[in-house]
Amino acid sequence: MMAPRRIRLSERAVRTGEPAISGMMAEALGNPNLISLAAGFVDYETLPVQETREAVEELLGDEEAARAALQYGITKGLPSLRERLAKRLAEADAHPFGTAGYTPDNMVIGTGSQQLLYLLSEVLLDPGDIVLLGHPSYFVFMDALRSSGVSCRTVPLDADGMRTDLLGELLEQLRKQDQLPRVRMIYLVSYFQNPTGITLSESRRKEILELVEAFSRQHRIHIVEDAAYRELRYDGEDIASIRAFDGDGQTVIHLRTFSKPFAPGLRTGYGLFPAELARQVEFLKGAHDFGSGNFAQHLFEILLEKGLYDRHVKALRESYRTRRDVMLDALDGGMPEGVPRTHPHGGLYVWLTLPEGMETGPDSTLFKAALEKGVMYVPGEFCFVASPDCAIPRNCLRLSFGVGSVEKIAEGVERLAQAVRECL
């Protein structure tokens, strides 16, 4: 009998492993007794059933509109929705619609902003290119970068976000090493960062843009601004996006999503791109899927037009604010001294730093003790990428307050605090 022939995978497939978080998410969903403070799901009880029902009934109540929604759309996305979204972004950034690139032509709608991130990696990156990231950063995009075969260089964060002094030093070091031509993008979660909850300050936004423009000598280095959580602000004043300071709209790629502020099941995100990149992303997206779900796009057009979307986001802010406050109060009352945490003004995440030597990884004593007590967190090491610039700390963890009742959140934090105290 002939031995089975092995499958020969592409180099990209070989570089793409199972995401570290996948097993944890499966365990959280499959164990009803486990309190998960790990996965960044949105809250089940606040999913917008009523608002979605109203939009679906209106759409299906008009046979012509319903047939249009059930037909293929265009690759770039529903024109009326792209125009509405471009106007909303321009208004949020205090720009007149149609100026500085805030136009429907520069807007692409994707199957969640994650698809747009992946498309960008295919449009802009070749194996061996360099991407600059925060230290820590969004680990799901880090998986996409690994599959692209790029080299990641990292810049530490402080309370105001990415440290621009260290970013400048790294760019200058790369210039001296003749590596600057390989630098293709800087990736930032600019509002309530996943995983730390930190927001990039307005002054840092301007400084990062100035640095990128100064070092874009032989080619343009792009800033990818992931603003997935901008609408989920619970206190403080909104600040303009990095994109707002990009006068000609040629440097910053601004990405948003409906998943976190509305419903991930509708899998719709959108991005505002420099004009040339918008065309290239559109071409590649056409090869991927010929356009994202047309029905969902028509739904969002109605949800936005009727104010149903904004109504839900307002209620969601109140719900998440309460959950955040419960988590922070529980941490302050339950954790031993010497365990600093971030104070997010929005988003879904809190970052904890435990004493040096107390590891939080999936094989650590603390992680196993937490599971035994019925609570799960995301090990902080998942949120760092190996880089010659920074060591990976093993004593951090990410908590999410997006899922569960306030009682479950408080109980979960208490269980985690007990595990920490026992492992000290």
LUMLOMAR-119328 format. One record per residue (C-alpha): x, y, z; residue number from 1. Coordinates in Angstrom, 1 decimal, padded with zeros to 4 digits, always signed. Layout:
# LUMLOMAR-119328
- xx,yy,zz,n
- X,Y,Z,NUM
...
***
This chain:
# LUMLOMAR-119328
- xx,yy,zz,n
- +000.0,+000.0,+000.0,1
- +001.3,+003.4,-000.9,2
- +002.1,+005.6,+002.1,3
- -000.1,+008.7,+002.4,4
- +001.4,+011.6,+000.6,5
- +001.8,+014.7,+002.8,6
- +000.2,+018.0,+002.0,7
- +002.7,+020.6,+001.0,8
- +001.6,+023.8,+002.6,9
- +002.6,+027.3,+001.4,10
- +005.2,+029.2,+003.4,11
- +002.5,+031.6,+004.6,12
- +000.4,+028.7,+005.9,13
- +003.4,+027.2,+007.7,14
- +004.0,+030.6,+009.4,15
- +000.4,+030.7,+010.5,16
- -000.2,+028.7,+013.7,17
- -003.3,+028.4,+015.9,18
- -004.0,+031.7,+017.7,19
- -002.9,+031.4,+021.3,20
- -006.3,+032.7,+022.5,21
- -008.4,+030.1,+020.6,22
- -008.2,+027.3,+023.1,23
- -009.0,+029.8,+025.9,24
- -012.1,+031.1,+024.1,25
- -013.3,+027.5,+023.5,26
- -012.9,+026.6,+027.2,27
- -014.7,+029.8,+028.3,28
- -017.6,+029.0,+026.0,29
- -017.7,+025.3,+026.9,30
- -017.5,+025.7,+030.7,31
- -020.6,+027.4,+032.2,32
- -019.0,+027.4,+035.7,33
- -016.0,+029.3,+034.6,34
- -016.0,+033.1,+034.9,35
- -014.1,+034.4,+031.9,36
- -012.4,+037.7,+032.3,37
- -010.4,+036.8,+029.2,38
- -012.0,+036.9,+025.9,39
- -013.0,+040.3,+024.5,40
- -016.6,+039.3,+023.6,41
- -019.3,+041.9,+023.8,42
- -022.0,+041.5,+026.5,43
- -024.6,+038.9,+025.5,44
- -027.5,+040.7,+027.4,45
- -027.0,+044.0,+025.7,46
- -026.9,+042.7,+022.1,47
- -029.2,+045.0,+020.0,48
- -032.1,+042.6,+019.3,49
- -034.8,+045.2,+019.2,50
- -032.9,+047.7,+017.1,51
- -031.9,+045.0,+014.6,52
- -035.4,+043.7,+014.4,53
- -036.7,+047.2,+013.6,54
- -034.1,+047.6,+010.8,55
- -034.8,+044.1,+009.4,56
- -038.6,+044.7,+009.4,57
- -038.2,+048.0,+007.6,58
- -035.8,+046.5,+005.0,59
- -037.9,+043.5,+004.3,60
- -041.1,+045.5,+004.3,61
- -039.9,+047.2,+001.0,62
- -039.6,+044.4,-001.6,63
- -037.4,+046.4,-004.0,64
- -035.0,+047.4,-001.2,65
- -035.1,+043.8,+000.1,66
- -034.1,+042.4,-003.2,67
- -031.3,+044.9,-003.6,68
- -030.0,+043.9,-000.1,69
- -030.2,+040.2,-001.0,70
- -028.3,+040.7,-004.3,71
- -024.5,+041.0,-004.6,72
- -023.2,+044.4,-003.7,73
- -020.1,+046.1,-005.0,74
- -016.6,+045.2,-003.7,75
- -015.9,+048.6,-002.1,76
- -019.2,+048.6,-000.2,77
- -022.7,+050.1,-000.4,78
- -022.2,+053.7,-001.8,79
- -024.8,+055.3,+000.4,80
- -023.3,+053.7,+003.5,81
- -019.8,+054.7,+002.6,82
- -020.9,+058.3,+002.1,83
- -022.7,+058.3,+005.5,84
- -019.7,+056.8,+007.2,85
- -017.3,+059.3,+005.6,86
- -019.5,+062.1,+006.8,87
- -019.5,+060.7,+010.4,88
- -015.8,+060.4,+010.5,89
- -015.3,+063.9,+009.1,90
- -017.7,+065.3,+011.7,91
- -016.0,+063.4,+014.5,92
- -012.6,+064.9,+013.5,93
- -014.0,+068.4,+012.8,94
- -013.2,+068.3,+009.1,95
- -015.6,+069.5,+006.4,96
- -016.9,+066.5,+004.5,97
- -015.1,+066.0,+001.2,98
- -011.8,+067.6,+002.3,99
- -008.5,+066.0,+003.4,100
- -009.6,+062.7,+001.9,101
- -012.8,+062.3,+004.0,102
- -014.7,+061.0,+001.0,103
- -016.7,+057.9,+000.1,104
- -014.2,+057.0,-002.6,105
- -011.5,+056.5,+000.0,106
- -013.8,+054.3,+002.2,107
- -013.8,+050.5,+002.0,108
- -016.2,+048.3,+003.9,109
- -014.9,+045.0,+005.1,110
- -016.0,+041.9,+006.9,111
- -015.0,+043.4,+010.2,112
- -012.0,+045.6,+010.6,113
- -009.9,+042.4,+011.1,114
- -010.3,+041.6,+007.4,115
- -009.2,+045.1,+006.5,116
- -006.1,+044.6,+008.6,117
- -005.3,+041.4,+006.9,118
- -005.9,+042.9,+003.4,119
- -003.5,+045.7,+004.4,120
- -000.9,+043.2,+005.3,121
- -001.2,+041.7,+001.9,122
- -001.2,+045.0,+000.1,123
- +001.7,+046.6,+001.9,124
- +003.9,+043.9,+003.3,125
- +006.5,+041.4,+001.9,126
- +008.5,+038.9,+003.9,127
- +011.4,+040.7,+005.6,128
- +009.6,+044.0,+005.8,129
- +009.5,+045.8,+009.2,130
- +006.3,+046.8,+011.2,131
- +006.5,+048.9,+014.3,132
- +004.2,+048.0,+017.2,133
- +003.4,+049.1,+020.7,134
- +004.9,+046.9,+023.5,135
- +002.3,+045.4,+024.3,136
- -000.1,+045.4,+021.3,137
- -003.2,+043.7,+019.8,138
- -002.3,+040.0,+019.6,139
- -004.7,+039.0,+016.8,140
- -003.0,+041.4,+014.4,141
- +000.3,+040.1,+015.5,142
- -000.8,+036.7,+014.3,143
- -001.5,+038.2,+010.8,144
- +002.0,+039.8,+010.8,145
- +003.6,+036.5,+011.6,146
- +001.9,+034.9,+008.7,147
- +003.2,+037.7,+006.5,148
- +006.8,+036.9,+007.4,149
- +007.6,+040.4,+008.5,150
- +010.0,+041.5,+011.3,151
- +008.2,+043.3,+014.2,152
- +010.0,+046.0,+016.1,153
- +008.5,+047.3,+019.3,154
- +008.2,+050.5,+021.3,155
- +007.2,+050.6,+025.0,156
- +004.1,+052.4,+026.2,157
- +003.5,+054.7,+029.2,158
- +000.3,+056.3,+030.5,159
- +000.1,+058.5,+027.3,160
- +000.6,+055.6,+024.9,161
- +003.5,+054.8,+022.6,162
- +006.6,+056.7,+023.8,163
- +007.6,+059.0,+021.0,164
- +011.1,+059.6,+022.3,165
- +011.8,+055.8,+022.0,166
- +010.0,+055.7,+018.6,167
- +012.3,+058.4,+017.3,168
- +015.3,+056.6,+018.6,169
- +014.3,+053.4,+016.9,170
- +013.6,+055.0,+013.6,171
- +017.0,+056.8,+013.7,172
- +018.7,+053.5,+014.6,173
- +017.0,+051.8,+011.6,174
- +018.1,+054.7,+009.4,175
- +021.7,+054.3,+010.5,176
- +021.5,+050.5,+009.8,177
- +020.1,+051.2,+006.4,178
- +016.9,+049.4,+007.4,179
- +014.5,+052.3,+006.9,180
- +013.5,+051.2,+003.4,181
- +012.1,+048.1,+005.0,182
- +009.8,+050.0,+007.5,183
- +006.3,+049.9,+006.0,184
- +003.9,+050.8,+008.8,185
- +003.3,+051.6,+012.4,186
- +000.3,+050.0,+014.0,187
- -001.5,+051.7,+016.8,188
- -004.8,+051.1,+018.7,189
- -005.3,+054.8,+019.4,190
- -008.3,+054.7,+021.8,191
- -008.5,+052.5,+024.9,192
- -005.9,+050.1,+023.6,193
- -006.4,+046.4,+023.5,194
- -004.8,+045.1,+025.7,195
- -003.9,+047.9,+028.2,196
- -006.9,+050.3,+027.9,197
- -004.5,+053.2,+027.4,198
- -005.4,+056.0,+025.0,199
- -002.8,+057.7,+022.9,200
- -002.6,+061.4,+024.0,201
- -003.3,+064.1,+021.5,202
- +000.2,+065.5,+021.7,203
- +001.6,+062.0,+021.0,204
- -000.7,+061.6,+018.0,205
- +000.8,+064.7,+016.5,206
- +004.4,+063.7,+017.4,207
- +004.0,+060.2,+015.9,208
- +002.7,+061.7,+012.6,209
- +005.5,+064.2,+012.5,210
- +008.1,+061.5,+013.1,211
- +006.7,+059.3,+010.4,212
- +006.6,+062.1,+007.9,213
- +010.2,+063.1,+008.8,214
- +011.5,+059.5,+008.2,215
- +009.4,+058.9,+005.1,216
- +012.3,+059.7,+002.8,217
- +012.5,+057.1,+000.1,218
- +009.0,+055.9,+000.5,219
- +005.9,+056.6,+002.6,220
- +005.6,+054.9,+005.9,221
- +002.0,+054.4,+006.9,222
- +000.3,+054.7,+010.2,223
- -002.4,+052.1,+010.7,224
- -004.8,+053.6,+013.3,225
- -007.1,+051.0,+014.7,226
- -009.9,+053.0,+016.3,227
- -012.2,+050.0,+017.1,228
- -013.1,+051.4,+020.5,229
- -013.5,+055.1,+019.9,230
- -017.3,+055.1,+020.4,231
- -017.0,+053.3,+023.7,232
- -015.9,+056.2,+025.8,233
- -017.3,+056.3,+029.4,234
- -015.8,+059.5,+030.8,235
- -013.6,+062.4,+029.6,236
- -013.7,+064.3,+026.4,237
- -013.2,+062.7,+023.0,238
- -010.0,+063.6,+021.2,239
- -009.4,+063.8,+017.5,240
- -008.0,+060.8,+015.7,241
- -004.5,+060.6,+014.3,242
- -006.2,+060.8,+010.9,243
- -007.5,+064.3,+011.8,244
- -003.9,+065.7,+011.8,245
- -003.0,+064.1,+008.4,246
- -003.5,+067.1,+006.3,247
- -003.4,+065.4,+002.8,248
- -004.8,+062.1,+004.0,249
- -001.9,+060.2,+002.5,250
- -000.2,+058.8,+005.6,251
- -002.9,+057.5,+008.1,252
- -005.1,+054.5,+007.5,253
- -008.1,+054.8,+009.8,254
- -010.0,+051.6,+010.7,255
- -013.3,+051.2,+012.5,256
- -015.8,+048.5,+013.3,257
- -019.4,+047.9,+014.1,258
- -018.6,+044.7,+016.0,259
- -017.7,+046.2,+019.4,260
- -020.2,+049.1,+019.6,261
- -023.1,+047.2,+018.0,262
- -023.1,+043.5,+017.1,263
- -020.1,+041.2,+016.1,264
- -022.5,+038.8,+014.4,265
- -023.1,+041.3,+011.6,266
- -019.3,+041.3,+010.9,267
- -019.0,+044.7,+009.4,268
- -016.1,+047.1,+009.6,269
- -014.8,+050.0,+007.5,270
- -011.7,+052.0,+006.8,271
- -010.7,+055.4,+005.4,272
- -007.6,+054.9,+003.2,273
- -005.3,+057.1,+001.2,274
- -006.8,+057.1,-002.3,275
- -004.2,+054.8,-003.9,276
- -004.4,+052.3,-001.1,277
- -008.2,+052.3,-001.2,278
- -008.0,+051.2,-004.8,279
- -005.5,+048.4,-004.1,280
- -007.4,+047.2,-001.1,281
- -010.5,+047.1,-003.2,282
- -008.8,+045.1,-006.0,283
- -007.5,+042.5,-003.5,284
- -010.8,+042.3,-001.6,285
- -012.4,+041.5,-004.9,286
- -010.2,+038.5,-005.2,287
- -011.0,+037.5,-001.7,288
- -014.8,+037.8,-001.5,289
- -016.2,+040.1,-004.2,290
- -017.5,+042.3,-001.4,291
- -018.7,+041.9,+002.2,292
- -022.2,+040.9,+003.1,293
- -024.6,+043.2,+001.3,294
- -027.6,+042.6,+003.6,295
- -025.7,+043.7,+006.7,296
- -024.6,+046.9,+004.9,297
- -028.2,+047.7,+004.0,298
- -029.1,+047.1,+007.7,299
- -026.5,+049.5,+008.9,300
- -027.7,+052.1,+006.5,301
- -031.1,+051.9,+008.1,302
- -029.7,+051.7,+011.7,303
- -027.7,+054.8,+011.2,304
- -030.4,+056.7,+009.3,305
- -033.1,+056.0,+011.9,306
- -030.8,+056.7,+014.9,307
- -031.1,+053.1,+016.1,308
- -027.4,+052.6,+016.0,309
- -026.6,+055.7,+018.1,310
- -029.4,+054.9,+020.5,311
- -027.8,+051.5,+021.2,312
- -024.3,+052.8,+021.5,313
- -025.5,+055.3,+024.1,314
- -027.1,+052.5,+026.2,315
- -024.1,+050.3,+025.7,316
- -021.8,+053.0,+027.1,317
- -023.8,+053.1,+030.3,318
- -023.8,+049.4,+030.7,319
- -020.0,+049.1,+030.1,320
- -019.3,+052.0,+032.4,321
- -021.0,+050.2,+035.2,322
- -019.1,+047.0,+034.5,323
- -015.8,+048.9,+034.3,324
- -016.4,+050.6,+037.6,325
- -017.3,+047.3,+039.3,326
- -014.1,+045.7,+038.0,327
- -011.9,+048.6,+039.1,328
- -013.5,+048.7,+042.6,329
- -013.1,+045.0,+043.0,330
- -009.5,+045.1,+041.9,331
- -008.7,+048.0,+044.3,332
- -010.5,+046.2,+047.2,333
- -009.3,+042.7,+046.5,334
- -005.8,+042.7,+045.1,335
- -002.8,+042.9,+047.4,336
- -000.6,+046.0,+047.4,337
- +002.0,+046.3,+044.7,338
- -000.3,+045.3,+041.8,339
- -000.8,+048.4,+039.7,340
- -003.5,+048.5,+037.1,341
- -004.6,+050.8,+034.3,342
- -007.7,+053.0,+034.4,343
- -009.4,+052.8,+031.0,344
- -011.7,+055.6,+030.1,345
- -013.4,+053.4,+027.6,346
- -013.1,+050.1,+025.7,347
- -013.2,+046.7,+027.4,348
- -009.8,+046.1,+029.0,349
- -007.8,+046.5,+032.2,350
- -004.1,+045.7,+032.4,351
- -002.5,+044.4,+035.6,352
- +001.2,+044.2,+036.4,353
- +002.1,+041.7,+039.1,354
- +005.3,+041.7,+041.2,355
- +008.5,+040.7,+039.4,356
- +008.9,+036.9,+039.4,357
- +005.2,+036.1,+039.5,358
- +004.6,+034.6,+036.1,359
- +001.1,+034.7,+034.5,360
- +001.6,+032.5,+031.4,361
- -000.6,+029.5,+030.6,362
- +001.8,+027.1,+032.3,363
- +002.3,+029.2,+035.3,364
- +001.3,+028.4,+038.9,365
- -001.0,+031.5,+038.9,366
- -002.9,+030.5,+035.7,367
- -003.5,+027.0,+037.0,368
- -004.6,+028.3,+040.4,369
- -007.0,+030.8,+038.8,370
- -008.5,+028.0,+036.7,371
- -009.0,+025.9,+039.7,372
- -010.9,+028.7,+041.4,373
- -013.0,+029.1,+038.2,374
- -011.7,+032.3,+036.6,375
- -009.7,+032.9,+033.4,376
- -007.6,+035.8,+032.2,377
- -005.4,+036.5,+029.2,378
- -001.7,+036.0,+030.0,379
- +000.1,+039.2,+029.2,380
- +002.9,+037.4,+027.3,381
- +000.3,+036.7,+024.5,382
- +000.3,+040.5,+023.8,383
- +004.0,+040.9,+023.2,384
- +006.1,+039.9,+020.2,385
- +009.7,+038.8,+020.2,386
- +011.8,+041.8,+019.2,387
- +015.4,+042.9,+019.7,388
- +014.1,+046.1,+021.2,389
- +012.3,+045.0,+024.4,390
- +012.2,+041.9,+026.6,391
- +008.9,+040.2,+027.0,392
- +007.6,+040.6,+030.6,393
- +006.0,+037.5,+032.1,394
- +004.2,+039.1,+035.0,395
- +001.3,+040.9,+033.3,396
- -002.3,+040.0,+032.5,397
- -005.3,+041.4,+030.6,398
- -008.8,+041.4,+032.0,399
- -012.0,+042.2,+030.1,400
- -015.2,+043.5,+031.6,401
- -017.2,+043.1,+028.4,402
- -019.0,+039.9,+029.3,403
- -021.0,+038.9,+032.3,404
- -023.1,+040.5,+035.0,405
- -021.7,+042.9,+037.5,406
- -022.0,+040.2,+040.1,407
- -020.0,+037.7,+037.9,408
- -017.3,+040.4,+037.3,409
- -016.9,+041.1,+041.0,410
- -016.8,+037.4,+041.8,411
- -014.3,+036.7,+039.1,412
- -012.0,+039.4,+040.3,413
- -012.3,+038.1,+043.9,414
- -011.4,+034.6,+042.7,415
- -008.4,+036.0,+040.8,416
- -007.3,+038.0,+043.8,417
- -007.4,+034.9,+046.0,418
- -005.2,+033.1,+043.5,419
- -002.7,+036.0,+043.4,420
- -002.5,+036.2,+047.2,421
- -001.9,+032.4,+047.4,422
- +000.8,+032.6,+044.8,423
- +002.7,+035.5,+046.3,424
***
